[in-house]
């Protein structure tokens, strides 16, 4: 897959293993300016043919047809063109390829409740981080498999801040998950309801960073 520039136009072009062009997407992709030696977090999310790429929390690519629907992909590669000096260098570390946990379906459909801390939000915000989309997609696939099943989405926070603010924030976060399940994955709004519990039902201690992270979670309860 290559990012090809000509004048002020930009493309994302997909090739097969022989180098033959198979998909081209032209769009007004924003330039990404990176000051040398800064560390950034890159999230790459594939949903069927769609490709989304985030730099930190900013979405820089959203390409509806970057992949062939019938192809089976088993390789991901990275390449830097026009590498001339250290100022052009980009290095990768802490690379992680993740898919949805296989127990999502079992916990939700058979046990009636699925809880995850894999849906991340900005601090004191209901803005969902790009790294969360794999977890959300995994659950959306379960809902698509069972179109008659309804769900209550419950947001939880840690104990930082006052009780009332945490309660309101947890409800907003549950609403944000509901919205993205509808907008991005086509789950009907009528199948989902939301609730916020704030810090009232901790899953772990609030005295450590790890415990607080576990308490900042989203629960999906089968109705």
C-alpha positions as CSV (number, residue, x, y, z in Angstrom):
1,X,0.0,0.0,0.0
2,X,1.5,3.4,-0.9
3,X,0.8,7.0,-0.4
4,X,1.5,8.7,-3.7
5,X,1.6,12.5,-4.1
6,X,1.3,14.6,-7.3
7,X,1.0,18.4,-7.0
8,X,-1.5,19.0,-4.3
9,X,-3.4,15.8,-4.8
10,X,-2.9,12.7,-2.7
11,X,-3.7,9.0,-3.2
12,X,-3.8,5.8,-1.3
13,X,-3.1,3.0,-3.7
14,X,-3.3,-0.7,-3.0
15,X,-1.3,-3.3,-4.9
16,X,-1.4,-7.1,-5.1
17,X,1.6,-9.2,-4.4
18,X,2.9,-8.8,-8.0
19,X,2.8,-5.0,-7.9
20,X,-0.3,-4.6,-9.9
21,X,-2.5,-1.7,-8.8
22,X,-5.9,-2.9,-7.7
23,X,-7.5,-0.1,-5.7
24,X,-7.0,3.6,-5.8
25,X,-8.5,6.1,-3.5
26,X,-8.1,9.9,-4.0
27,X,-8.9,12.1,-1.1
28,X,-7.9,15.4,0.5
29,X,-5.7,13.7,3.2
30,X,-4.2,16.2,5.7
31,X,-0.5,16.5,5.8
32,X,1.1,15.1,9.0
33,X,3.9,17.3,10.2
34,X,6.2,15.6,12.7
35,X,9.0,17.3,14.6
36,X,12.1,15.1,14.6
37,X,12.5,12.8,17.6
38,X,9.0,13.3,18.9
39,X,7.2,10.1,19.8
40,X,3.7,9.6,18.4
41,X,1.2,6.8,18.8
42,X,-0.1,5.3,15.5
43,X,-3.4,3.3,15.5
44,X,-4.4,1.4,12.3
45,X,-7.9,0.0,12.1
46,X,-9.3,-2.2,9.4
47,X,-13.1,-2.8,9.1
48,X,-13.8,-4.9,6.1
49,X,-12.7,-2.7,3.1
50,X,-12.3,0.4,5.2
51,X,-9.0,1.7,6.6
52,X,-8.7,4.3,9.3
53,X,-5.3,5.6,10.6
54,X,-4.9,7.8,13.7
55,X,-1.8,9.8,14.8
56,X,-2.2,10.1,18.5
57,X,-5.9,10.9,18.7
58,X,-6.2,12.6,15.3
59,X,-7.7,10.7,12.4
60,X,-5.6,11.4,9.4
61,X,-6.9,8.7,7.0
62,X,-10.5,7.4,6.5
63,X,-10.6,5.3,3.3
64,X,-13.8,3.4,2.5
65,X,-12.2,1.0,0.0
66,X,-8.6,0.4,0.8
67,X,-8.9,-3.4,0.8
68,X,-10.3,-6.0,-1.5
69,X,-13.5,-7.5,0.0
70,X,-12.7,-11.1,-1.0
71,X,-8.9,-11.0,-0.3
72,X,-7.4,-12.7,2.7
73,X,-4.6,-10.6,4.1
74,X,-1.8,-12.1,6.2
75,X,1.0,-9.5,5.9
76,X,1.5,-5.9,7.0
77,X,4.5,-4.0,5.8
78,X,5.9,-0.5,6.3
79,X,8.1,1.5,4.0
80,X,9.6,5.0,3.9
81,X,10.2,6.5,0.5
82,X,12.7,9.3,-0.3
83,X,14.7,8.7,2.8
84,X,17.6,11.2,2.6
85,X,18.7,12.1,6.1
86,X,18.0,11.7,9.8
87,X,15.2,14.3,9.6
88,X,13.3,12.0,7.3
89,X,13.6,9.0,9.5
90,X,10.6,7.3,11.2
91,X,11.2,4.3,13.5
92,X,8.6,1.8,14.8
93,X,8.6,0.3,18.3
94,X,6.2,-1.4,20.6
95,X,4.2,-2.7,17.6
96,X,1.1,-4.6,18.6
97,X,-1.5,-6.3,16.4
98,X,-4.7,-6.9,18.2
99,X,-8.0,-8.5,17.4
100,X,-11.2,-8.8,19.5
101,X,-11.0,-11.1,22.4
102,X,-12.7,-14.5,21.5
103,X,-14.7,-14.6,24.8
104,X,-16.8,-11.5,23.9
105,X,-19.6,-13.6,22.3
106,X,-19.6,-16.1,25.1
107,X,-19.7,-13.6,28.0
108,X,-22.4,-11.4,26.4
109,X,-24.7,-14.0,24.8
110,X,-24.4,-16.8,27.3
111,X,-23.5,-15.2,30.5
112,X,-25.4,-12.0,29.9
113,X,-22.7,-9.4,30.6
114,X,-19.5,-8.4,28.9
115,X,-17.2,-5.9,30.7
116,X,-14.2,-4.3,29.1
117,X,-11.6,-1.7,29.9
118,X,-10.4,-1.8,26.3
119,X,-12.6,1.2,25.3
120,X,-10.4,4.2,26.1
121,X,-11.4,7.9,26.5
122,X,-9.6,11.1,26.7
123,X,-9.1,12.3,30.3
124,X,-12.3,13.8,31.8
125,X,-13.9,13.4,28.3
126,X,-16.4,11.2,26.4
127,X,-14.1,11.3,23.3
128,X,-13.3,7.8,22.4
129,X,-9.6,7.1,21.5
130,X,-8.7,5.5,18.2
131,X,-7.2,2.5,19.9
132,X,-10.6,1.5,21.1
133,X,-12.1,0.6,17.8
134,X,-11.0,-3.0,17.7
135,X,-12.8,-3.7,21.0
136,X,-16.0,-1.9,19.8
137,X,-15.9,-3.7,16.4
138,X,-15.6,-7.0,18.2
139,X,-18.8,-6.3,20.2
140,X,-20.6,-4.9,17.2
141,X,-20.0,-8.2,15.3
142,X,-21.7,-10.0,18.1
143,X,-24.8,-7.7,17.9
144,X,-24.9,-8.1,14.1
145,X,-24.9,-11.9,14.5
146,X,-27.9,-11.7,16.8
147,X,-30.1,-8.9,15.4
148,X,-32.9,-9.5,17.9
149,X,-30.7,-9.0,21.0
150,X,-30.8,-5.7,22.8
151,X,-28.2,-4.3,25.1
152,X,-27.7,-1.8,28.0
153,X,-24.4,0.0,27.8
154,X,-23.2,1.1,31.2
155,X,-20.3,3.5,31.8
156,X,-18.0,3.4,34.9
157,X,-15.3,5.7,36.2
158,X,-12.6,5.6,38.8
159,X,-13.0,7.7,42.0
160,X,-11.0,10.7,40.9
161,X,-13.1,13.8,41.0
162,X,-16.5,14.4,42.7
163,X,-19.3,11.9,42.6
164,X,-21.7,14.0,40.6
165,X,-19.2,14.7,37.9
166,X,-18.2,11.1,37.6
167,X,-21.8,10.0,37.3
168,X,-22.5,12.5,34.5
169,X,-19.2,11.5,32.7
170,X,-20.0,7.8,32.8
171,X,-23.4,8.4,31.2
172,X,-21.8,10.5,28.5
173,X,-19.2,7.8,27.8
174,X,-21.9,5.2,27.5
175,X,-23.8,7.5,25.1
176,X,-20.6,7.9,23.0
177,X,-20.2,4.1,22.7
178,X,-23.9,3.8,21.7
179,X,-23.4,6.6,19.1
180,X,-20.3,4.9,17.5
181,X,-22.0,1.5,17.4
182,X,-24.8,3.1,15.4
183,X,-22.8,5.5,13.2
184,X,-19.8,3.3,12.4
185,X,-21.3,-0.2,12.6
186,X,-25.0,0.2,11.8
187,X,-26.4,-1.0,15.1
188,X,-30.0,0.3,15.4
189,X,-30.4,2.9,18.2
190,X,-33.6,1.1,19.3
191,X,-31.5,-1.9,20.3
192,X,-29.4,0.1,22.8
193,X,-30.0,1.9,26.0
194,X,-27.4,3.6,28.2
195,X,-26.7,4.2,31.9
196,X,-23.9,5.7,33.9
197,X,-22.8,4.3,37.3
198,X,-19.9,6.7,37.9
199,X,-17.6,5.4,40.7
200,X,-20.4,3.6,42.5
201,X,-19.5,0.0,41.4
202,X,-15.7,-0.3,41.3
203,X,-14.3,-3.5,39.8
204,X,-11.0,-3.0,41.5
205,X,-9.2,-0.8,44.0
206,X,-9.0,3.0,43.4
207,X,-5.7,3.3,45.3
208,X,-3.4,2.2,42.4
209,X,-3.1,3.3,38.8
210,X,-3.8,-0.2,37.6
211,X,-6.9,-0.5,39.7
212,X,-8.2,2.8,38.5
213,X,-7.7,1.8,34.9
214,X,-9.7,-1.4,35.5
215,X,-12.5,0.7,37.0
216,X,-12.7,2.9,33.9
217,X,-14.7,0.4,32.0
218,X,-17.8,-0.2,29.9
219,X,-20.3,-3.0,30.5
220,X,-22.6,-4.5,27.9
221,X,-25.6,-6.1,29.6
222,X,-27.9,-8.3,27.6
223,X,-31.6,-7.3,27.8
